[in-house]
Amino acid sequence: MKICKFIINDLVRNGIIEDDLIYCTDQNLRTEEVYQISDVKFILPVTPSKIVCVGRNYAEHAAELGNDIPSEPLLFLKAPSSLILNNEEIIIPEQSEKVEHEGELGIIIGKICKDISANENVFDYVKGYICLNDITARDLQRKDVQFTRAKSFDTFCPISHFIETELDPRNTTVTTKVNGIIRQSGNTSQMVFPVDYLLRYISQQMTLLPGDIIATGTPSGVSKLEHNDICEVEIEGVGKLINRVVKKA
Ligand code: ZN
């Protein structure tokens, strides 16, 4: 099921997407009130308190940037103000000469959690899954050493306009294309630290709140984005996230 938030007739509504239609929901139950997708404006499906990202979680990507595979998950944060939706523009900031795509599986937290124990099912805390593009100013990431600036420019976190609630995140393909050409292709089964490990680990460092986003790391093949490029992240079982890249003159 694909759940979303949208505006129609100046009101914010919740809905379920089925093909070209959106069925409004009331207390999570589907109603008979229905709209065409083309008639609504989507808004962010969540308002996260934080976006927790995992670096170097695919061995080949760690290697392509000259890094070792970490012995425990490498965590960093991305500012929630960097979020944009499908079809919105990624803006290349003046400060960077090398902005790159990182197509990733994103996890949406559904229930507050802290210190998830070994005998709990971590997926009970998951609301669903999104396509996410962890846009990165690679030159600034290297220069600053820490990641805050390089990862948090406005528009640097495109996400799906819906949350897919049914997916096995342990074995699904993550593909990123630029102008129709495949640049990154991986499978979540190749993660150094799989999704259940990551959630348990992150919950031992910080309380996760409903709507928080976990970006689970990117496969190899990251590359520089140029003005007017069309960048597409596709996750099998979730869908596609498409954004145009713009460098303001
Ligand atoms: Zn990333």
Residues whose N, C-alpha, C, O or C-beta is under 5 A from the ligand:
A	BS01	ZN	V54 E102 D134 G217 T218
